[in-house]
């Protein structure tokens, strides 16, 4: 079974450009995961540069959709426990 992650959006700086390694460090994931997001899952990178750079607004929008998709509602008779 795959693990579902929730990514905290409060850690993302406003109007900042992130490199792949910074995103990986920020969310404690591998660089390969970030490259997969860019290549396969639609995370937009800044065009016109040799490095893979992602603007904070694009990262926030991508992770908002991803967090919403990974949210799992409780079934009937279940209760969320803290």
Backbone as numpy.savetxt, mean C-alpha at the origin, in Angstrom:
# Nx Ny Nz CAx CAy CAz Cx Cy Cz
-3.41 -20.27 3.30 -4.24 -19.11 3.30 -3.35 -17.87 3.30
-3.71 -16.89 2.47 -2.88 -15.69 2.39 -3.17 -14.77 3.57
-2.19 -13.99 3.91 -2.30 -13.07 5.03 -2.83 -11.74 4.52
-3.79 -11.18 5.19 -4.36 -9.90 4.79 -3.72 -8.79 5.63
-3.23 -7.78 4.96 -2.55 -6.68 5.63 -3.43 -5.44 5.62
-3.30 -4.64 6.66 -3.89 -3.31 6.71 -2.71 -2.34 6.81
-2.66 -1.38 5.94 -1.54 -0.45 5.90 -1.96 0.89 6.49
-1.25 1.39 7.51 -1.62 2.66 8.14 -1.29 3.85 7.23
-2.31 4.62 6.90 -2.12 5.74 5.98 -1.55 6.96 6.67
-1.59 7.00 7.98 -1.06 8.14 8.72 0.45 8.27 8.62
1.11 7.21 8.23 2.57 7.22 8.12 3.06 7.89 6.83
2.14 8.14 5.90 2.52 8.70 4.60 2.55 10.23 4.70
3.69 10.82 4.32 3.84 12.27 4.33 3.09 12.88 3.15
2.52 14.03 3.35 1.79 14.72 2.29 2.77 15.41 1.34
2.48 15.37 0.05 3.31 16.01 -0.99 4.77 15.57 -0.91
4.98 14.28 -0.88 6.32 13.70 -0.79 6.43 12.63 -1.86
7.61 12.47 -2.40 7.86 11.44 -3.40 8.68 10.33 -2.75
8.17 9.12 -2.84 8.80 7.96 -2.21 9.51 7.10 -3.24
10.68 6.61 -2.88 11.36 5.57 -3.66 10.83 4.22 -3.19
11.05 3.20 -3.98 10.55 1.86 -3.65 11.09 1.39 -2.30
12.37 1.62 -2.05 12.95 1.16 -0.79 12.35 1.90 0.41
11.96 3.17 0.24 11.33 3.91 1.33 9.93 3.36 1.65
9.18 3.01 0.61 7.86 2.43 0.81 7.99 1.09 1.53
8.95 0.29 1.09 9.16 -1.02 1.71 9.52 -0.87 3.19
10.38 0.07 3.50 10.79 0.30 4.89 9.63 0.86 5.72
8.82 1.73 5.13 7.71 2.37 5.82 6.67 1.37 6.29
6.40 0.35 5.45 5.36 -0.62 5.77 5.91 -2.00 6.12
7.22 -2.11 6.28 7.87 -3.37 6.66 7.50 -4.51 5.72
7.67 -4.24 4.42 7.45 -5.23 3.37 8.69 -5.28 2.49
8.75 -6.21 1.57 9.92 -6.32 0.70 9.79 -5.38 -0.49
10.92 -5.05 -1.07 10.93 -4.23 -2.28 10.22 -4.95 -3.42
10.32 -6.27 -3.45 9.65 -7.04 -4.49 8.14 -6.86 -4.43
7.60 -6.74 -3.23 6.17 -6.51 -3.08 5.77 -5.17 -3.69
6.56 -4.15 -3.45 6.28 -2.82 -4.00 6.39 -2.85 -5.52
7.41 -3.52 -6.06 7.54 -3.64 -7.51 6.34 -4.39 -8.10
5.84 -5.40 -7.39 4.65 -6.14 -7.83 3.43 -5.22 -7.85
3.29 -4.37 -6.85 2.19 -3.40 -6.83 2.26 -2.49 -8.05
3.45 -2.04 -8.40 3.61 -1.15 -9.55 3.37 -1.89 -10.85
3.94 -3.07 -10.98 3.87 -3.83 -12.23 2.50 -4.44 -12.47
1.90 -5.04 -11.42 0.70 -5.86 -11.62 -0.59 -5.28 -11.04
-0.49 -4.46 -10.02 -1.69 -4.08 -9.30 -2.11 -2.63 -9.46
-1.39 -1.85 -10.24 -1.86 -0.52 -10.59 -1.34 0.64 -9.77
-0.33 0.45 -8.94 0.27 1.59 -8.24 1.01 2.43 -9.28
0.67 3.71 -9.35 1.24 4.59 -10.37 2.60 5.12 -9.92
3.57 5.03 -10.81 4.88 5.61 -10.53 5.06 6.86 -11.37
5.95 7.73 -10.96 6.21 8.96 -11.71 6.95 8.62 -12.99
6.44 9.10 -14.08 7.07 8.86 -15.37 8.21 9.87 -15.58
9.15 9.48 -16.40 10.23 10.39 -16.76 11.46 10.31 -15.88
11.52 9.35 -14.99 12.72 9.20 -14.18 13.17 7.75 -14.25
14.45 7.54 -14.09 14.99 6.18 -14.15 14.64 5.39 -12.90
14.59 6.08 -11.76 14.23 5.42 -10.51 12.72 5.25 -10.46
12.28 4.25 -9.73 10.85 4.06 -9.50 10.45 4.95 -8.33
9.74 6.03 -8.64 9.29 6.96 -7.62 7.76 7.00 -7.62
7.19 7.12 -6.43 5.74 7.13 -6.27 5.37 8.36 -5.46
4.41 9.13 -5.96 3.95 10.32 -5.22 3.04 9.86 -4.08
3.07 10.61 -2.99 2.31 10.23 -1.79 0.81 10.17 -2.05
0.28 11.02 -2.91 -1.16 10.98 -3.19 -1.54 9.69 -3.92
-0.68 9.23 -4.84 -0.94 7.96 -5.53 -0.83 6.78 -4.58
0.14 6.83 -3.68 0.32 5.76 -2.69 -0.87 5.70 -1.74
-1.34 6.85 -1.28 -2.49 6.90 -0.38 -3.74 6.35 -1.05
-3.98 6.75 -2.30 -5.16 6.27 -3.02 -5.08 4.75 -3.23
-3.92 4.25 -3.60 -3.74 2.81 -3.83 -3.98 2.02 -2.54
-3.39 2.47 -1.44 -3.51 1.73 -0.18 -4.91 1.86 0.42
-5.60 2.96 0.16 -6.98 3.09 0.62 -7.86 2.02 -0.03
-7.71 1.85 -1.33 -8.47 0.83 -2.05 -8.06 -0.56 -1.55
-6.78 -0.76 -1.36 -6.28 -2.07 -0.91 -6.77 -2.40 0.49
-6.75 -1.42 1.40 -7.26 -1.64 2.76 -8.74 -1.96 2.74
-9.49 -1.26 1.91 -10.92 -1.51 1.81 -11.20 -2.91 1.29
-10.38 -3.35 0.31 -10.55 -4.69 -0.27 -10.20 -5.78 0.75
-9.22 -5.53 1.60 -8.77 -6.53 2.57 -9.63 -6.57 3.83
-10.57 -5.65 3.94 -11.42 -5.62 5.12 -12.38 -6.81 5.07
-12.47 -7.53 6.16 -13.30 -8.73 6.22 -14.43 -8.50 7.22
-15.68 -8.46 6.75 -16.78 -8.26 7.69 -17.03 -9.50 8.52
-17.61 -9.31 9.68 -17.97 -10.43 10.55 -19.18 -11.16 9.97
-19.18 -12.46 10.15 -20.34 -13.26 9.73 -21.44 -13.16 10.78
-22.61 -13.65 10.44 -23.73 -13.64 11.38 -23.35 -14.45 12.63
-23.60 -13.89 13.78 -23.28 -14.56 15.03 -21.86 -14.36 15.51
-21.02 -13.63 14.73 -19.65 -13.34 15.14 -19.57 -11.91 15.68
-18.51 -11.69 16.43 -18.31 -10.37 17.01 -16.83 -10.02 16.94
-16.51 -8.79 16.58 -15.11 -8.38 16.53 -14.59 -8.21 17.95
-13.44 -8.78 18.21 -12.85 -8.74 19.53 -11.54 -7.96 19.46
-11.32 -7.08 20.40 -10.10 -6.27 20.42 -8.97 -7.02 21.08
